[in-house]
Amino acid sequence: MKSINRYHRRVTEWLSQAGISYMEEYPVGRWSLDVWLPEFRLGLEIDGPSHSWVKDKERDEKILDTYGIPIIRIPVGSKKKLVMDTILKWNSQ
């Protein structure tokens, strides 16, 4: 579990370096998002090996349908360029 926390911290450091504001453990209804990007109206979920992809997908769809918040899932260990390119590409849509 420690590596997941370290990776989560790494992603938030990348966001800070890029000047992107964020909130951690942002409450959304009965759930919370690992990271909320208010400027982008986008949630990030940092996925470690214990995540259930089926349950996660259902949860993401409920959050999108109910609150209008899309979620990008970031597997632990993803490279900085891929993560940041995905987030910035989302923002440009």
Secondary structure, 3 states (H helix, E strand, C coil): CHHHHHHHHHHHHHHHHCCCCCEEEEEECCEEEEEEECCCCEEEEEECCCCCHHHHHHHHHHHHHHHCCCEEEEECCCCHHHHHHHHHHHHCC
